[in-house]
Amino acid sequence: MEQNRVDKINYYLDIAEAVASRSTCLRKKYGTVIVNNDEIISTGYSGAPRGRINCIDLGYCTKKKMFPEIRHAGYDACRSVHSEQNAIISASRKDMLGGTLYLVGYRTDTSDYENGAAPCLMCRKMIINSGIKEVIVRVNKTEYKEIDVNEWVKNDEILNGEIAY
C-alpha cells in the first residue's frame, strides 16, 4: 500500500501552521519556523511581549481600537511581536546563516490563509540581518511562494518610494 508523503517544504509549513495556533492576536495568526541544514533552529508566533497582557485576554485589538480605519499602519499600537521576530530573537545568528524561514498566516474570522502574506518591512530588515537566505510563505494548503532574501537587499523598496506591508 503506497502512502502519499508530504513534501519537505509543506512539512515545515505545516509545523509553522501549528506554531501559529499559539498566536494571541484576535485578527491574524502567524507562525514561523527557521530551518537550516534540515534542522529546526527556532519557532515563533505572534503575540504580546512576555509578561504583557495579550489581546485575546483583553478581548479587543489595541491597534484596531486606536486606528479603526488604517489597515497597514499603526504598528506602534499593536501589542504583538511578529512571529518572524520571535523566531529570530530565539535563535543564534550563526545557526540561521544560510537558513530558510517558513511563514504561515491566517485570518481568525475566516480561517483562510492570509492573502498576500509576507514579512513587513521591519521583519524584512531583521531577516536580512539574521543571515537567512530564503523565505517561504504558504499560499494555500499545498502551494507556497519562495522569496530570495537577496532580492530585498538589492531592491530596497524604501529607496524606491514603495512601502510594502
matplotlib code that plots the C-alpha trace (Angstrom):
import matplotlib.pyplot as plt

x = [0.0, 1.6, 1.1, 1.4, 4.2, 4.1, 7.0, 9.6, 8.6, 4.9, 6.2, 7.9, 4.9, 2.6, 4.8, 4.7, 0.9, 0.8, 3.0, 0.6, -2.2, -0.5, -0.8, -2.6, -3.7, -7.5, -7.3, -4.5, -2.5, 1.1, 3.7, 7.3, 9.8, 13.5, 15.3, 19.0, 20.6, 17.2, 17.1, 14.6, 16.6, 13.7, 10.0, 7.9, 4.3, 2.7, 1.8, 2.4, 5.8, 6.5, 4.6, 2.3, -1.4, -2.4, -5.2, -7.1, -7.0, -8.0, -10.9, -10.0, -7.3, -5.5, -4.4, -7.9, -9.3, -6.8, -6.7, -10.0, -9.7, -6.0, -5.0, -1.3, -0.2, -0.4, 2.1, 3.2, -0.3, -0.1, 0.6, 2.1, 5.7, 5.6, 6.2, 9.3, 10.8, 10.1, 11.7, 14.8, 15.4, 15.1, 18.0, 21.7, 22.7, 25.4, 22.7, 20.5, 23.2, 22.1, 18.8, 15.2, 12.3, 8.9, 5.9, 2.2, -0.5, -4.3, -7.3, -9.1, -12.5, -12.5, -9.6, -8.5, -4.8, -3.7, -3.9, -0.5, 1.1, 4.7, 7.1, 6.6, 9.4, 10.8, 10.7, 12.5, 15.3, 15.6, 15.6, 18.3, 20.5, 19.9, 21.6, 18.5, 18.7, 15.2, 11.6, 8.8, 5.3, 2.2, -0.4, -2.8, -2.6, -0.2, 1.1, 3.7, 5.8, 9.6, 11.4, 15.1, 16.2, 19.0, 16.2, 15.2, 18.8, 19.1, 15.6, 15.3, 11.6, 12.0, 14.6, 12.3, 9.5, 7.4, 6.0, 5.5, 3.3]
y = [0.0, 3.3, 6.3, 9.9, 11.6, 15.4, 17.2, 18.8, 22.4, 21.7, 19.6, 22.7, 24.9, 22.5, 22.9, 26.7, 26.5, 24.5, 27.2, 29.9, 28.3, 29.6, 33.2, 35.6, 38.2, 38.4, 39.2, 37.1, 34.1, 33.8, 31.1, 30.9, 28.1, 28.7, 25.8, 25.3, 22.1, 20.3, 21.1, 23.3, 26.1, 28.1, 28.8, 31.9, 33.0, 36.5, 37.7, 40.3, 40.6, 38.2, 39.2, 41.7, 41.1, 39.6, 40.9, 37.6, 38.3, 41.9, 41.0, 43.6, 44.6, 47.7, 48.6, 48.4, 50.3, 53.2, 53.1, 51.5, 52.7, 52.1, 48.7, 48.8, 51.3, 51.9, 49.2, 51.0, 50.4, 46.7, 44.6, 41.7, 40.9, 39.3, 35.6, 36.2, 38.5, 36.0, 33.2, 35.3, 36.5, 32.9, 31.7, 32.3, 34.2, 31.6, 28.9, 31.0, 31.9, 30.5, 29.1, 29.2, 30.9, 29.3, 31.6, 30.8, 33.4, 33.0, 35.2, 34.4, 35.5, 33.1, 30.7, 31.5, 31.8, 35.5, 36.6, 38.2, 37.3, 38.5, 39.8, 43.5, 46.0, 45.7, 41.9, 42.0, 44.1, 41.5, 38.6, 40.3, 40.9, 37.4, 35.8, 33.9, 33.4, 32.3, 32.9, 30.5, 31.7, 29.4, 30.5, 27.6, 24.1, 22.8, 25.9, 28.4, 31.3, 31.4, 34.7, 35.1, 37.5, 38.8, 40.4, 42.5, 43.7, 44.6, 46.1, 48.4, 49.4, 52.3, 53.9, 53.2, 55.1, 52.0, 50.9, 47.2, 45.6]
z = [0.0, -1.1, 1.1, 0.0, 1.7, 2.2, 0.6, 2.8, 2.2, 3.2, 6.1, 7.6, 6.6, 8.4, 11.5, 11.1, 10.9, 14.1, 15.8, 14.5, 16.5, 19.6, 18.4, 20.7, 18.1, 17.7, 13.9, 12.4, 13.5, 12.2, 12.8, 11.8, 11.6, 10.9, 9.4, 8.4, 7.1, 7.5, 11.3, 13.0, 14.6, 16.1, 16.1, 16.8, 16.8, 17.1, 20.5, 23.1, 24.7, 27.6, 30.7, 28.9, 28.5, 25.1, 23.0, 23.4, 27.2, 26.8, 24.4, 21.9, 19.4, 20.6, 17.0, 15.7, 18.7, 18.2, 14.3, 13.2, 9.5, 9.0, 7.7, 7.1, 9.7, 13.4, 14.2, 17.3, 18.7, 18.0, 21.1, 19.1, 18.4, 14.9, 14.6, 12.4, 15.1, 17.9, 15.9, 15.1, 18.7, 19.9, 17.7, 17.3, 14.1, 13.4, 13.3, 11.0, 8.4, 5.1, 6.5, 5.4, 7.2, 6.8, 7.4, 7.6, 8.4, 8.5, 9.5, 12.7, 11.3, 8.3, 9.0, 5.4, 4.7, 4.7, 1.0, 0.1, 3.4, 3.6, 6.2, 7.0, 6.4, 10.0, 9.8, 6.4, 7.9, 10.7, 8.3, 6.2, 9.2, 10.6, 7.6, 6.5, 2.7, 1.8, 3.0, 2.0, 2.6, 2.5, -0.1, 0.5, 2.0, -0.7, -2.6, -1.4, -2.7, -2.4, -1.7, -2.2, 0.7, -1.5, -3.7, -0.6, -0.3, -4.0, -4.3, -1.3, -1.5, 0.8, -1.5, -4.4, -2.7, -2.1, 1.2, 1.4, 4.0]

ax = plt.figure().add_subplot(projection="3d")
ax.plot(x, y, z, "-o")
ax.set_aspect("equal")
plt.show()
